[in-house]
Amino acid sequence: MPSTWVHAFGFTVLPHAASVVSWSYREEITGWYATLKKPSWCPPNWAFGPVWFSLYTSMGYGSYLVWKELGGFTDEALVPLGLYGAQLLLNWAWTPIFFKAHRVGWAFVELLCVYGAAAATTVSWHRVSPTATYLMLPYMAWLTLAGALNYCIWRDNKPKAE
């Protein structure tokens, strides 16, 4: 069986898989996204990479803590890790909906689903590992900001954004 650090590394790196896909949309960021009206409090484009790197790393390590505490992929781990996997897949789906399809309204609806799944994940992790729960809190805060930003972009750019 691989050593503990191999598992910790794998769980921590897994969420970053979306970064490969997101990188393919960089032309949309400098093109279409740059033309959209955004609120004054919108973070600068350069901030998104470091923020997502931190968030993916912390949630990935949190998932490792839950996995380790529950003894691997056991029946008891099904709900907390299943919710985590679901919210991660939903998270990954947002980028192509927003940047590739330019469906800003649908991206907002999808982001609400991400938020719900991430909240359920966070709650389910609390009884297993309070530390893992704390590692999800910055993600929940960012999703709140991202949801508000997505909504404002949709509201202020309806003809251009749909």
Residue frames as a rotation matrix with the C-alpha (Angstrom) as fourth column:
MET 1
0.583 0.813 0.000 0.00
0.813 -0.583 0.000 0.00
0.000 0.000 -1.000 0.00
PRO 2
0.032 -0.585 0.811 1.34
0.451 -0.715 -0.534 3.48
0.892 0.382 0.241 -0.86
SER 3
-0.681 -0.354 -0.641 2.57
0.729 -0.242 -0.641 5.63
0.072 -0.903 0.423 1.98
THR 4
0.141 0.800 -0.584 0.36
0.829 -0.418 -0.372 8.25
-0.542 -0.431 -0.722 3.58
TRP 5
-0.303 -0.302 -0.904 2.06
-0.071 -0.939 0.337 11.14
-0.950 0.166 0.263 1.82
VAL 6
-0.983 -0.007 0.183 1.16
0.178 0.199 0.964 9.63
-0.043 0.980 -0.195 -1.58
HIS 7
-0.179 0.984 -0.004 -2.53
0.973 0.178 0.148 9.64
0.146 0.023 -0.989 -0.64
ALA 8
0.175 0.207 -0.963 -2.29
0.542 -0.837 -0.082 13.15
-0.822 -0.507 -0.258 0.81
PHE 9
-0.708 -0.520 -0.477 -0.62
-0.125 -0.572 0.810 14.36
-0.695 0.634 0.340 -2.38
GLY 10
-0.861 0.390 0.325 -3.16
0.479 0.411 0.776 12.66
0.169 0.824 -0.541 -4.65
PHE 11
0.099 0.950 -0.295 -6.18
0.991 -0.121 -0.057 14.02
-0.089 -0.287 -0.954 -2.81
THR 12
0.072 -0.139 -0.988 -4.64
0.326 -0.932 0.155 17.49
-0.942 -0.333 -0.022 -2.67
VAL 13
-0.822 -0.484 -0.300 -3.77
-0.130 -0.353 0.926 17.59
-0.554 0.801 0.228 -6.37
LEU 14
-0.558 0.623 0.549 -7.03
0.790 0.601 0.120 16.08
-0.255 0.501 -0.827 -7.70
PRO 15
0.416 0.821 -0.391 -9.13
0.592 -0.571 -0.570 19.29
-0.691 0.006 -0.723 -7.60
HIS 16
-0.101 -0.562 -0.821 -6.48
-0.316 -0.764 0.562 21.04
-0.943 0.316 -0.101 -9.69
ALA 17
-0.512 -0.057 0.857 -7.40
0.646 0.632 0.428 18.87
-0.566 0.773 -0.287 -12.69
ALA 18
0.559 0.814 0.156 -9.90
0.747 -0.413 -0.521 21.55
-0.360 0.408 -0.839 -13.71
SER 19
0.310 -0.511 -0.801 -7.06
-0.141 -0.858 0.493 24.04
-0.940 -0.040 -0.339 -14.09
VAL 20
-0.702 -0.565 0.433 -5.95
0.288 0.331 0.899 22.28
-0.651 0.756 -0.069 -17.26
VAL 21
-0.120 0.761 0.638 -9.39
0.993 0.077 0.094 22.80
0.022 0.644 -0.765 -18.82
SER 22
0.679 0.403 -0.613 -9.71
0.505 -0.863 -0.008 26.33
-0.533 -0.304 -0.790 -17.45
TRP 23
-0.239 -0.873 -0.424 -6.39
0.086 -0.454 0.887 27.26
-0.967 0.176 0.184 -19.07
SER 24
-0.641 0.010 0.767 -7.91
0.742 0.264 0.617 26.49
-0.196 0.965 -0.177 -22.48
TYR 25
0.418 0.880 0.224 -10.41
0.900 -0.434 0.027 29.33
0.121 0.191 -0.974 -21.94
ARG 26
-0.196 -0.573 -0.796 -7.80
0.686 -0.660 0.306 32.06
-0.701 -0.486 0.522 -21.43
GLU 27
-0.900 -0.101 0.425 -8.67
0.406 -0.550 0.730 33.64
0.160 0.829 0.536 -24.80
GLU 28
0.078 0.992 0.102 -12.25
0.703 -0.127 0.700 34.04
0.707 0.017 -0.707 -23.60
ILE 29
0.319 -0.020 -0.948 -10.96
0.874 -0.381 0.302 35.93
-0.367 -0.925 -0.104 -20.57
THR 30
-0.589 -0.621 -0.516 -9.01
0.347 -0.772 0.533 38.44
-0.730 0.135 0.671 -22.64
GLY 31
-0.909 0.319 0.267 -11.73
0.197 -0.236 0.952 38.56
0.367 0.918 0.152 -25.31
TRP 32
-0.110 0.994 0.018 -15.39
0.348 0.021 0.937 38.05
0.931 0.109 -0.348 -24.43
TYR 33
0.283 0.226 -0.932 -15.07
0.948 0.079 0.308 38.38
0.144 -0.971 -0.192 -20.63
ALA 34
-0.676 -0.633 -0.377 -13.10
0.673 -0.739 0.035 41.62
-0.300 -0.230 0.926 -20.96
THR 35
-0.797 0.405 0.449 -16.04
0.084 -0.661 0.745 43.20
0.599 0.631 0.493 -22.82
LEU 36
0.072 0.890 -0.451 -18.55
0.721 0.266 0.640 42.48
0.689 -0.371 -0.623 -20.05
LYS 37
0.045 0.059 0.997 -19.65
-0.514 -0.855 0.074 45.12
0.857 -0.516 -0.009 -17.56
LYS 38
-0.070 -0.161 -0.984 -18.46
0.673 0.721 -0.166 44.06
0.736 -0.674 0.058 -14.10
PRO 39
0.905 0.416 -0.087 -19.08
0.330 -0.558 0.762 45.58
0.268 -0.718 -0.642 -10.66
SER 40
0.524 -0.718 0.458 -16.40
-0.584 -0.694 -0.421 47.82
0.620 -0.047 -0.783 -9.17
TRP 41
0.308 -0.359 0.881 -15.61
-0.866 0.278 0.416 45.17
-0.395 -0.891 -0.226 -6.54
CYS 42
0.989 0.011 -0.145 -14.77
-0.086 0.849 -0.521 42.50
0.118 0.528 0.841 -9.13
PRO 43
0.454 -0.885 0.101 -11.33
0.075 0.151 0.986 41.03
-0.888 -0.440 0.135 -8.33
PRO 44
0.172 -0.470 -0.866 -8.66
-0.921 -0.389 0.028 41.65
-0.350 0.792 -0.500 -10.97
ASN 45
0.775 0.187 -0.603 -8.09
-0.503 0.761 -0.409 38.80
0.383 0.621 0.684 -13.43
TRP 46
-0.162 -0.944 -0.286 -4.63
-0.444 0.328 -0.833 38.04
0.881 -0.008 -0.473 -12.01
ALA 47
-0.432 0.008 0.902 -6.16
-0.901 0.039 -0.432 37.20
-0.039 -0.999 -0.009 -8.59
PHE 48
0.575 0.815 -0.069 -8.28
-0.817 0.576 0.000 34.29
0.040 0.057 0.998 -9.78
GLY 49
0.333 -0.518 -0.788 -5.39
-0.224 0.768 -0.600 31.87
0.916 0.376 0.140 -10.39
PRO 50
-0.734 -0.671 0.102 -3.78
-0.242 0.118 -0.963 32.18
0.635 -0.732 -0.249 -6.93
VAL 51
-0.299 0.704 0.645 -7.17
-0.942 -0.108 -0.318 32.14
-0.154 -0.702 0.695 -5.22
TRP 52
0.695 0.613 -0.376 -8.31
-0.679 0.732 -0.060 28.97
0.238 0.297 0.925 -6.99
PHE 53
-0.076 -0.791 -0.607 -4.93
-0.183 0.609 -0.771 27.33
0.980 0.053 -0.191 -6.39
SER 54
-0.825 -0.234 0.515 -5.34
-0.508 -0.092 -0.856 27.95
0.248 -0.968 -0.043 -2.65
LEU 55
0.011 0.934 0.358 -8.97
-0.969 0.099 -0.227 26.86
-0.247 -0.344 0.906 -2.57
TYR 56
0.615 0.181 -0.767 -8.39
-0.519 0.826 -0.221 23.66
0.593 0.534 0.602 -4.56
THR 57
-0.414 -0.848 -0.332 -5.40
-0.181 0.434 -0.883 22.80
0.892 -0.306 -0.333 -2.39
SER 58
-0.753 0.123 0.647 -7.27
-0.658 -0.116 -0.744 23.32
-0.017 -0.986 0.168 0.88
MET 59
0.341 0.933 0.115 -10.41
-0.918 0.357 -0.172 21.42
-0.201 -0.047 0.978 -0.19
GLY 60
0.405 -0.268 -0.874 -8.28
-0.417 0.796 -0.438 18.63
0.814 0.542 0.211 -1.62
TYR 61
-0.715 -0.696 -0.062 -6.34
-0.222 0.311 -0.924 18.24
0.663 -0.647 -0.376 1.60
GLY 62
-0.410 0.671 0.618 -9.61
-0.881 -0.116 -0.459 18.39
-0.236 -0.732 0.639 3.55
SER 63
0.595 0.638 -0.489 -10.94
-0.755 0.652 -0.066 15.49
0.277 0.408 0.870 1.47
TYR 64
-0.137 -0.733 -0.666 -7.79
-0.170 0.680 -0.713 13.54
0.976 0.016 -0.217 2.34
LEU 65
-0.824 -0.171 0.540 -8.37
-0.534 -0.083 -0.841 14.16
0.189 -0.982 -0.023 6.06
VAL 66
0.144 0.954 0.262 -11.93
-0.955 0.203 -0.215 12.87
-0.258 -0.220 0.941 5.77
TRP 67
0.537 -0.013 -0.843 -10.80
-0.501 0.800 -0.331 9.83
0.679 0.600 0.423 3.75
LYS 68
-0.490 -0.834 -0.254 -8.06
-0.206 0.394 -0.896 9.06
0.847 -0.387 -0.365 6.27
GLU 69
-0.674 0.262 0.690 -10.30
-0.736 -0.167 -0.656 9.53
-0.057 -0.950 0.306 9.31
LEU 70
0.371 0.919 0.132 -12.94
-0.870 0.394 -0.298 7.20
-0.326 -0.005 0.945 7.86
GLY 71
-0.025 -0.483 0.875 -10.44
-0.209 0.858 0.468 4.50
-0.978 -0.171 -0.122 6.92
GLY 72
-0.919 -0.364 0.152 -10.49
0.084 0.197 0.977 4.98
-0.386 0.910 -0.150 3.16
PHE 73
-0.605 0.726 -0.328 -13.39
-0.692 -0.275 0.667 4.50
0.394 0.631 0.669 0.77
THR 74
-0.954 0.292 -0.061 -15.67
0.271 0.764 -0.586 2.80
-0.125 -0.575 -0.808 3.29
ASP 75
-0.166 0.974 0.157 -19.46
0.861 0.066 0.504 2.74
0.480 0.219 -0.850 3.54
GLU 76
0.324 0.254 -0.911 -19.19
0.805 -0.580 0.124 5.48
-0.497 -0.774 -0.393 6.16
ALA 77
-0.551 -0.647 -0.528 -17.20
0.231 -0.726 0.648 7.63
-0.802 0.235 0.549 3.71
LEU 78
-0.431 0.396 0.811 -19.78
0.901 0.234 0.365 7.32
-0.045 0.888 -0.457 0.95
VAL 79
0.637 0.770 0.021 -21.83
0.771 -0.637 -0.022 10.41
-0.003 0.031 -1.000 1.87
PRO 80
0.586 -0.380 -0.716 -19.08
0.063 -0.859 0.508 12.88
-0.808 -0.343 -0.480 2.82
LEU 81
-0.540 -0.841 -0.013 -16.78
0.030 -0.035 0.999 11.91
-0.841 0.539 0.044 -0.06
GLY 82
-0.309 0.536 0.786 -19.69
0.939 0.303 0.163 11.45
-0.151 0.788 -0.597 -2.47
LEU 83
0.769 0.570 -0.289 -20.92
0.551 -0.820 -0.154 14.97
-0.325 -0.041 -0.945 -1.73
TYR 84
0.147 -0.815 -0.560 -17.38
-0.121 -0.577 0.808 16.24
-0.982 -0.051 -0.184 -2.14
GLY 85
-0.689 -0.412 0.596 -17.05
0.460 0.387 0.799 14.54
-0.560 0.825 -0.077 -5.53
ALA 86
0.153 0.848 0.508 -20.41
0.986 -0.097 -0.136 15.89
-0.066 0.522 -0.851 -6.65
GLN 87
0.799 0.142 -0.584 -19.57
0.216 -0.975 0.059 19.47
-0.561 -0.174 -0.810 -5.68
LEU 88
-0.231 -0.953 -0.198 -16.18
-0.050 -0.191 0.980 19.15
-0.972 0.236 -0.004 -7.36
LEU 89
-0.555 0.103 0.826 -17.76
0.789 0.379 0.483 17.97
-0.263 0.920 -0.291 -10.63
LEU 90
0.588 0.803 0.093 -20.29
0.804 -0.569 -0.172 20.79
-0.085 0.175 -0.981 -10.42
ASN 91
0.455 -0.526 -0.719 -17.45
0.011 -0.803 0.595 23.23
-0.891 -0.279 -0.359 -9.76
TRP 92
-0.593 -0.760 0.267 -15.59
0.226 0.162 0.961 22.00
-0.773 0.630 0.076 -12.82
ALA 93
-0.182 0.610 0.771 -18.72
0.975 0.215 0.061 22.35
-0.129 0.763 -0.634 -14.98
TRP 94
0.533 0.462 -0.709 -19.13
0.460 -0.861 -0.215 26.06
-0.710 -0.212 -0.672 -14.25
THR 95
-0.281 -0.776 -0.565 -16.14
-0.075 -0.569 0.819 27.24
-0.957 0.272 0.102 -16.32
PRO 96
-0.902 -0.066 0.427 -17.26
0.407 0.205 0.890 25.88
-0.146 0.976 -0.158 -19.71
ILE 97
0.102 0.992 0.080 -20.85
0.992 -0.095 -0.079 27.03
-0.071 0.087 -0.994 -19.10
PHE 98
0.578 0.093 -0.811 -19.69
0.310 -0.944 0.112 30.56
-0.755 -0.316 -0.575 -18.32
PHE 99
-0.085 -0.779 -0.621 -16.61
-0.349 -0.561 0.751 31.03
-0.933 0.280 -0.224 -20.52
LYS 100
-0.900 -0.297 0.320 -17.18
0.151 0.476 0.866 28.69
-0.409 0.828 -0.384 -23.46
ALA 101
-0.359 0.854 0.376 -20.97
0.927 0.281 0.247 28.72
0.105 0.438 -0.893 -23.86
HIS 102
-0.934 -0.033 0.356 -21.33
0.006 -0.997 -0.075 32.31
0.357 -0.068 0.932 -22.58
ARG 103
0.058 0.977 -0.203 -24.45
0.295 0.177 0.939 31.19
0.954 -0.114 -0.278 -20.70
VAL 104
-0.749 -0.487 0.449 -24.02
-0.186 -0.497 -0.848 33.51
0.636 -0.719 0.282 -17.74
GLY 105
0.002 0.844 0.536 -27.55
-0.957 -0.154 0.246 32.98
0.290 -0.514 0.807 -16.38
TRP 106
0.791 0.248 -0.559 -27.21
-0.182 0.968 0.173 29.20
0.584 -0.035 0.811 -16.52
ALA 107
-0.229 -0.934 -0.275 -23.77
0.266 0.212 -0.941 29.50
0.936 -0.289 0.199 -14.97
PHE 108
-0.551 0.106 0.828 -25.37
-0.716 -0.570 -0.404 31.35
0.429 -0.815 0.389 -12.06
VAL 109
0.589 0.803 0.093 -27.97
-0.767 0.520 0.376 28.60
0.253 -0.293 0.922 -11.62
GLU 110
0.551 -0.467 -0.691 -25.19
0.202 0.878 -0.433 26.00
0.809 0.099 0.579 -11.80
LEU 111
-0.528 -0.784 0.327 -23.17
-0.091 -0.330 -0.939 27.97
0.845 -0.526 0.103 -9.24
LEU 112
0.011 0.624 0.781 -26.12
-0.968 -0.190 0.165 27.83
0.251 -0.758 0.602 -6.85
CYS 113
0.885 0.251 -0.391 -25.96
-0.214 0.967 0.137 24.04
0.413 -0.037 0.910 -7.21
VAL 114
-0.027 -0.969 -0.244 -22.22
0.272 0.228 -0.935 24.13
0.962 -0.091 0.257 -6.48
TYR 115
-0.481 -0.133 0.866 -22.92
-0.635 -0.629 -0.449 26.23
0.604 -0.766 0.219 -3.40
GLY 116
0.508 0.773 0.378 -25.55
-0.842 0.355 0.407 23.81
0.180 -0.525 0.832 -2.12
ALA 117
0.799 -0.260 -0.543 -23.36
0.154 0.960 -0.233 20.77
0.582 0.102 0.807 -2.71
ALA 118
-0.276 -0.951 0.136 -20.33
0.129 -0.178 -0.976 22.47
0.952 -0.252 0.172 -1.13
ALA 119
-0.210 0.287 0.935 -22.40
-0.888 -0.455 -0.060 23.48
0.408 -0.843 0.351 1.90
ALA 120
0.839 0.544 -0.015 -23.68
-0.504 0.788 0.354 19.90
0.204 -0.290 0.935 2.26
THR 121
0.396 -0.799 -0.453 -20.10
0.327 0.583 -0.743 18.65
0.858 0.146 0.493 1.96
THR 122
-0.456 -0.601 0.656 -18.90
-0.328 -0.572 -0.752 21.06
0.827 -0.558 0.064 4.63
VAL 123
0.199 0.629 0.752 -21.67
-0.965 -0.008 0.262 20.03
0.171 -0.778 0.605 7.02
SER 124
0.924 0.197 -0.329 -21.08
-0.187 0.980 0.061 16.32
0.335 0.005 0.942 6.40
TRP 125
0.120 -0.968 -0.219 -17.36
0.233 0.242 -0.942 16.73
0.965 0.062 0.255 7.09
HIS 126
0.069 -0.141 0.988 -17.82
-0.723 -0.689 -0.048 18.41
0.687 -0.711 -0.150 10.46
ARG 127
0.799 0.284 0.529 -18.55
-0.588 0.549 0.594 15.26
-0.122 -0.786 0.606 12.46
VAL 128
0.857 -0.515 -0.037 -15.62
0.465 0.801 -0.377 13.50
0.223 0.306 0.925 10.78
SER 129
-0.186 -0.974 -0.126 -12.93
0.982 -0.182 -0.041 16.19
0.017 -0.132 0.991 10.84
PRO 130
0.686 0.421 -0.593 -13.43
0.494 -0.868 -0.045 19.73
-0.534 -0.262 -0.804 12.12
THR 131
-0.245 -0.856 -0.455 -10.12
0.020 -0.473 0.881 20.64
-0.969 0.207 0.133 10.46
ALA 132
-0.730 0.048 0.682 -11.45
0.665 0.280 0.692 19.52
-0.158 0.959 -0.236 7.07
THR 133
0.377 0.926 0.023 -14.54
0.924 -0.374 -0.084 21.64
-0.069 0.053 -0.996 7.69
TYR 134
0.461 -0.269 -0.845 -12.39
0.173 -0.907 0.383 24.70
-0.870 -0.323 -0.372 8.42
LEU 135
-0.646 -0.755 0.115 -10.47
0.206 -0.027 0.978 24.07
-0.735 0.655 0.173 5.21
MET 136
-0.361 0.611 0.705 -13.76
0.928 0.160 0.336 24.39
0.092 0.775 -0.625 3.29
LEU 137
0.307 0.598 -0.740 -14.74
0.714 -0.659 -0.236 27.76
-0.629 -0.456 -0.629 4.81
PRO 138
-0.438 -0.459 -0.773 -12.59
-0.160 -0.806 0.570 29.95
-0.885 0.373 0.279 2.50
TYR 139
-0.949 0.154 0.274 -14.13
0.313 0.380 0.870 28.08
0.030 0.912 -0.409 -0.46
MET 140
-0.047 0.991 -0.123 -17.63
0.996 0.037 -0.085 28.79
-0.079 -0.127 -0.989 0.86
ALA 141
0.142 0.032 -0.989 -16.73
0.280 -0.960 0.009 32.47
-0.949 -0.278 -0.145 1.24
TRP 142
-0.795 -0.499 -0.344 -15.32
-0.194 -0.329 0.924 32.59
-0.574 0.802 0.165 -2.30
LEU 143
-0.702 0.611 0.367 -18.41
0.699 0.492 0.518 30.87
0.136 0.620 -0.773 -3.70
THR 144
0.225 0.769 -0.598 -20.49
0.794 -0.501 -0.345 33.58
-0.565 -0.398 -0.723 -2.04
LEU 145
-0.147 -0.382 -0.912 -18.42
-0.213 -0.888 0.407 36.26
-0.966 0.254 0.049 -3.76
ALA 146
-0.960 -0.266 0.091 -18.43
0.009 0.295 0.956 34.33
-0.281 0.918 -0.280 -7.04
GLY 147
-0.335 0.917 0.216 -22.20
0.934 0.353 -0.052 33.92
-0.124 0.185 -0.975 -6.91
ALA 148
0.368 0.441 -0.819 -22.73
0.405 -0.869 -0.286 37.63
-0.837 -0.226 -0.498 -6.33
LEU 149
-0.453 -0.637 -0.623 -20.27
-0.359 -0.509 0.782 38.46
-0.816 0.578 0.002 -9.12
ASN 150
-0.902 0.157 0.403 -21.86
0.410 0.610 0.678 35.98
-0.140 0.777 -0.614 -11.55
TYR 151
0.052 0.995 -0.089 -25.32
0.928 -0.081 -0.363 37.39
-0.368 -0.064 -0.927 -10.78
CYS 152
0.259 0.010 -0.966 -24.21
0.038 -0.999 0.000 41.00
-0.965 -0.036 -0.259 -11.29
ILE 153
-0.783 -0.568 -0.253 -22.52
-0.258 -0.072 0.963 40.16
-0.566 0.820 -0.090 -14.59
TRP 154
-0.665 0.619 0.418 -25.66
0.746 0.585 0.318 38.37
-0.048 0.523 -0.851 -15.75
ARG 155
0.266 0.826 -0.497 -27.95
0.775 -0.490 -0.399 41.21
-0.573 -0.279 -0.770 -14.61
ASP 156
0.239 -0.234 -0.942 -25.80
-0.134 -0.969 0.207 43.97
-0.962 0.077 -0.263 -16.15
ASN 157
-0.637 -0.567 -0.523 -25.03
-0.619 -0.029 0.785 42.21
-0.460 0.823 -0.332 -19.46
LYS 158
0.043 0.710 0.703 -28.20
-0.131 0.702 -0.700 40.27
-0.990 -0.062 0.124 -20.35
PRO 159
0.878 0.320 -0.355 -28.14
-0.389 0.047 -0.920 40.82
-0.278 0.946 0.166 -24.13
LYS 160
0.228 -0.895 -0.384 -24.37
-0.874 -0.015 -0.486 40.24
0.429 0.447 -0.785 -24.34
ALA 161
-0.532 -0.524 0.665 -24.20
-0.822 0.510 -0.255 37.50
-0.205 -0.682 -0.702 -21.70
GLU 162
-0.036 0.559 0.828 -26.85
-0.079 0.825 -0.560 35.14
-0.996 -0.085 0.015 -23.08
